[in-house]
């Protein structure tokens, strides 16, 4: 038994948090934050 309010929390789970970074090419660019978790693109000019 699992249909109902308890499964509503799974809505919108397929949205991508990270996309491919323009600088390093890794799928580490956080879309909402606008920065790459791997190389720091979008926040700093230096490579991480």
MOPAC internal coordinates of N, CA, C and O (Angstrom, degrees):
PM7 1SCF
backbone

  N    0.0000 0     0.00 0     0.00 0    0    0    0
  C    1.4661 1     0.00 0     0.00 0    1    0    0
  C    1.5362 1   108.52 1     0.00 0    2    1    0
  O    1.2310 1   120.97 1   -69.41 1    3    2    1
  N    1.3480 1   115.75 1   110.59 1    3    2    1
  C    1.4567 1   116.70 1  -175.87 1    5    3    2
  C    1.5193 1   113.16 1  -148.96 1    6    5    3
  O    1.2310 1   118.31 1  -170.54 1    7    6    5
  N    1.2920 1   120.83 1     9.46 1    7    6    5
  C    1.4606 1   119.20 1   178.80 1    9    7    6
  C    1.5183 1   109.42 1   -96.85 1   10    9    7
  O    1.2310 1   121.08 1   -46.84 1   11   10    9
  N    1.3049 1   115.54 1   133.16 1   11   10    9
  C    1.4579 1   119.45 1  -178.27 1   13   11   10
  C    1.5153 1   111.08 1   140.73 1   14   13   11
  O    1.2310 1   120.71 1    25.57 1   15   14   13
  N    1.3107 1   116.24 1  -154.43 1   15   14   13
  C    1.4610 1   121.98 1  -173.91 1   17   15   14
  C    1.5229 1   112.80 1   -60.21 1   18   17   15
  O    1.2310 1   119.90 1   146.90 1   19   18   17
  N    1.3072 1   117.80 1   -33.10 1   19   18   17
  C    1.4612 1   120.37 1  -176.70 1   21   19   18
  C    1.5218 1   112.76 1   -65.36 1   22   21   19
  O    1.2310 1   119.92 1   152.45 1   23   22   21
  N    1.3279 1   117.76 1   -27.55 1   23   22   21
  C    1.4636 1   119.99 1  -178.99 1   25   23   22
  C    1.5303 1   112.55 1   -93.91 1   26   25   23
  O    1.2310 1   119.33 1  -178.33 1   27   26   25
  N    1.3119 1   118.88 1     1.67 1   27   26   25
  C    1.4620 1   121.50 1   179.44 1   29   27   26
  C    1.5281 1   111.86 1   -69.80 1   30   29   27
  O    1.2310 1   120.50 1   156.36 1   31   30   29
  N    1.3024 1   116.64 1   -23.64 1   31   30   29
  C    1.4559 1   120.86 1  -179.72 1   33   31   30
  C    1.5191 1   113.52 1   -67.61 1   34   33   31
  O    1.2310 1   119.86 1   163.88 1   35   34   33
  N    1.3089 1   117.88 1   -16.12 1   35   34   33
  C    1.4563 1   122.20 1  -179.40 1   37   35   34
  C    1.5230 1   112.76 1   -85.79 1   38   37   35
  O    1.2310 1   120.25 1   178.60 1   39   38   37
  N    1.3255 1   117.14 1    -1.40 1   39   38   37
  C    1.4669 1   120.55 1  -179.62 1   41   39   38
  C    1.5187 1   110.31 1   -66.13 1   42   41   39
  O    1.2310 1   120.44 1   -41.37 1   43   42   41
  N    1.3164 1   116.76 1   138.63 1   43   42   41
  C    1.4549 1   121.34 1   176.21 1   45   43   42
  C    1.5158 1   113.90 1    70.64 1   46   45   43
  O    1.2310 1   120.09 1  -154.73 1   47   46   45
  N    1.3108 1   117.43 1    25.27 1   47   46   45
  C    1.4545 1   120.69 1  -177.67 1   49   47   46
  C    1.5219 1   112.13 1   -81.91 1   50   49   47
  O    1.2310 1   120.34 1   160.12 1   51   50   49
  N    1.3199 1   116.96 1   -19.88 1   51   50   49
  C    1.4607 1   120.82 1  -175.08 1   53   51   50
  C    1.5253 1   112.93 1   -81.34 1   54   53   51
  O    1.2310 1   120.03 1   178.75 1   55   54   53
  N    1.3335 1   117.54 1    -1.25 1   55   54   53
  C    1.4602 1   120.01 1  -179.83 1   57   55   54
  C    1.5163 1   109.88 1   -67.68 1   58   57   55
  O    1.2310 1   121.04 1   -38.30 1   59   58   57
  N    1.3307 1   115.62 1   141.70 1   59   58   57
  C    1.4589 1   119.98 1  -178.01 1   61   59   58
  C    1.5139 1   110.69 1   -84.94 1   62   61   59
  O    1.2310 1   121.11 1   -51.17 1   63   62   61
  N    1.3041 1   115.48 1   128.83 1   63   62   61
  C    1.4589 1   120.72 1   177.05 1   65   63   62
  C    1.5208 1   109.42 1   -83.39 1   66   65   63
  O    1.2310 1   120.91 1   135.95 1   67   66   65
  N    1.3290 1   115.87 1   -44.05 1   67   66   65
  C    1.4582 1   121.41 1  -178.31 1   69   67   66
  C    1.5231 1   111.03 1  -112.09 1   70   69   67
  O    1.2310 1   121.18 1   -33.26 1   71   70   69
  N    1.3380 1   115.35 1   146.74 1   71   70   69
  C    1.4550 1   121.98 1   174.87 1   73   71   70
  C    1.5268 1   107.39 1  -129.36 1   74   73   71
  O    1.2310 1   120.07 1    -0.95 1   75   74   73
  N    1.3251 1   117.48 1   179.05 1   75   74   73
  C    1.4608 1   120.88 1  -176.18 1   77   75   74
  C    1.5275 1   110.36 1   -73.73 1   78   77   75
  O    1.2310 1   121.18 1   -47.60 1   79   78   77
  N    1.3270 1   115.34 1   132.40 1   79   78   77
  C    1.4623 1   121.99 1  -178.72 1   81   79   78
  C    1.5245 1   109.74 1   -77.31 1   82   81   79
  O    1.2310 1   120.85 1   -38.76 1   83   82   81
  N    1.3349 1   115.99 1   141.24 1   83   82   81
  C    1.4633 1   120.94 1   180.00 1   85   83   82
  C    1.5199 1   112.05 1   -73.90 1   86   85   83
  O    1.2310 1   120.34 1   154.25 1   87   86   85
  N    1.3075 1   116.95 1   -25.75 1   87   86   85
  C    1.4675 1   120.49 1  -177.21 1   89   87   86
  C    1.5273 1   113.02 1   -88.44 1   90   89   87
  O    1.2310 1   120.31 1   126.75 1   91   90   89
  N    1.3314 1   117.01 1   -53.25 1   91   90   89
  C    1.4731 1   119.21 1  -173.98 1   93   91   90
  C    1.5272 1   113.45 1   -99.72 1   94   93   91
  O    1.2310 1   119.67 1   164.33 1   95   94   93
  N    1.3329 1   118.24 1   -15.67 1   95   94   93
  C    1.4587 1   121.07 1   177.04 1   97   95   94
  C    1.5173 1   114.87 1    82.48 1   98   97   95
  O    1.2310 1   120.15 1   179.74 1   99   98   97
  N    1.3280 1   117.32 1    -0.26 1   99   98   97
  C    1.4641 1   120.54 1   178.98 1  101   99   98
  C    1.5316 1   109.84 1   -86.37 1  102  101   99
  O    1.2310 1   120.09 1   -27.18 1  103  102  101
  N    1.3280 1   117.42 1   152.82 1  103  102  101
  C    1.4728 1   119.66 1   178.69 1  105  103  102
  C    1.5248 1   111.39 1   -79.44 1  106  105  103
  O    1.2310 1   120.57 1  -122.99 1  107  106  105
  N    1.3317 1   116.52 1    57.01 1  107  106  105
  C    1.4639 1   121.80 1  -173.81 1  109  107  106
  C    1.5171 1   113.46 1  -120.79 1  110  109  107
  O    1.2310 1   119.86 1  -173.91 1  111  110  109
  N    1.3310 1   117.88 1     6.09 1  111  110  109
  C    1.4609 1   120.44 1  -178.51 1  113  111  110
  C    1.5216 1   109.73 1   -81.58 1  114  113  111
  O    1.2310 1   120.32 1   -64.47 1  115  114  113
  N    1.3401 1   116.98 1   115.53 1  115  114  113
  C    1.4591 1   122.67 1  -179.62 1  117  115  114
  C    1.5245 1   108.56 1   -77.70 1  118  117  115
  O    1.2310 1   120.41 1   -59.94 1  119  118  117
  N    1.3257 1   116.82 1   120.06 1  119  118  117
  C    1.4568 1   121.59 1  -172.70 1  121  119  118
  C    1.5232 1   111.81 1   -66.88 1  122  121  119
  O    1.2310 1   119.58 1   133.74 1  123  122  121
  N    1.3227 1   118.40 1   -46.26 1  123  122  121
  C    1.4715 1   120.78 1  -177.32 1  125  123  122
  C    1.5186 1   112.39 1   -72.99 1  126  125  123
  O    1.2310 1   120.08 1   140.14 1  127  126  125
  N    1.3344 1   117.45 1   -39.86 1  127  126  125
  C    1.4620 1   120.71 1   179.94 1  129  127  126
  C    1.5227 1   111.67 1   -76.10 1  130  129  127
  O    1.2310 1   120.50 1   151.98 1  131  130  129
  N    1.3330 1   116.66 1   -28.02 1  131  130  129
  C    1.4594 1   120.96 1  -179.63 1  133  131  130
  C    1.5203 1   112.99 1    73.67 1  134  133  131
  O    1.2310 1   120.47 1  -148.21 1  135  134  133
  N    1.3296 1   116.71 1    31.79 1  135  134  133
  C    1.4604 1   119.92 1   177.60 1  137  135  134
  C    1.5173 1   109.85 1  -144.18 1  138  137  135
  O    1.2310 1   121.68 1   -26.68 1  139  138  137
  N    1.3395 1   114.39 1   153.32 1  139  138  137
  C    1.4554 1   120.34 1   179.74 1  141  139  138
  C    1.5209 1   109.82 1   -89.77 1  142  141  139
  O    1.2310 1   120.57 1   -47.67 1  143  142  141
  N    1.3234 1   116.52 1   132.33 1  143  142  141
  C    1.4591 1   121.58 1  -179.68 1  145  143  142
  C    1.5216 1   111.29 1   -74.73 1  146  145  143
  O    1.2310 1   120.29 1   160.27 1  147  146  145
  N    1.3261 1   117.05 1   -19.73 1  147  146  145
  C    1.4551 1   120.45 1  -176.96 1  149  147  146
  C    1.5268 1   112.82 1   -91.23 1  150  149  147
  O    1.2310 1   120.19 1   127.60 1  151  150  149
  N    1.3383 1   117.24 1   -52.40 1  151  150  149
  C    1.4662 1   119.73 1  -174.21 1  153  151  150
  C    1.5246 1   113.43 1  -109.09 1  154  153  151
  O    1.2310 1   119.47 1   171.76 1  155  154  153
  N    1.3270 1   118.61 1    -8.24 1  155  154  153
  C    1.4608 1   121.50 1   177.83 1  157  155  154
  C    1.5083 1   114.32 1    83.66 1  158  157  155
  O    1.2310 1   119.56 1  -169.13 1  159  158  157
  N    1.3130 1   118.45 1    10.87 1  159  158  157
  C    1.4626 1   121.92 1  -179.80 1  161  159  158
  C    1.5257 1   110.22 1   -61.05 1  162  161  159
  O    1.2310 1   120.82 1   -44.65 1  163  162  161
  N    1.3151 1   116.04 1   135.35 1  163  162  161
  C    1.4543 1   121.19 1  -179.06 1  165  163  162
  C    1.5132 1   112.29 1   101.93 1  166  165  163
  O    1.2310 1   120.48 1   166.71 1  167  166  165
  N    1.3295 1   116.69 1   -13.29 1  167  166  165
  C    1.4534 1   120.18 1  -179.39 1  169  167  166
  C    1.5282 1   111.50 1  -124.35 1  170  169  167
  O    1.2310 1   121.16 1   139.86 1  171  170  169
  N    1.3211 1   115.38 1   -40.14 1  171  170  169
  C    1.4560 1   119.21 1  -175.93 1  173  171  170
  C    1.5293 1   110.55 1  -132.66 1  174  173  171
  O    1.2310 1   120.55 1   -24.57 1  175  174  173
  N    1.3299 1   116.56 1   155.43 1  175  174  173
  C    1.4603 1   120.64 1   178.48 1  177  175  174
  C    1.5245 1   111.43 1   -83.92 1  178  177  175
  O    1.2310 1   120.80 1   158.50 1  179  178  177
  N    1.3361 1   116.07 1   -21.50 1  179  178  177
  C    1.4650 1   120.74 1   179.62 1  181  179  178
  C    1.5236 1   110.28 1   -82.20 1  182  181  179
  O    1.2310 1   121.03 1   -28.34 1  183  182  181
  N    1.3271 1   115.64 1   151.66 1  183  182  181
  C    1.4606 1   120.53 1   173.47 1  185  183  182
  C    1.5160 1   108.70 1   -78.52 1  186  185  183
  O    1.2310 1   121.01 1   -37.33 1  187  186  185
  N    1.3043 1   115.68 1   142.67 1  187  186  185
  C    1.4524 1   120.94 1  -178.32 1  189  187  186
  C    1.5085 1   111.18 1   -79.61 1  190  189  187
  O    1.2310 1   120.10 1   180.00 1  191  190  189

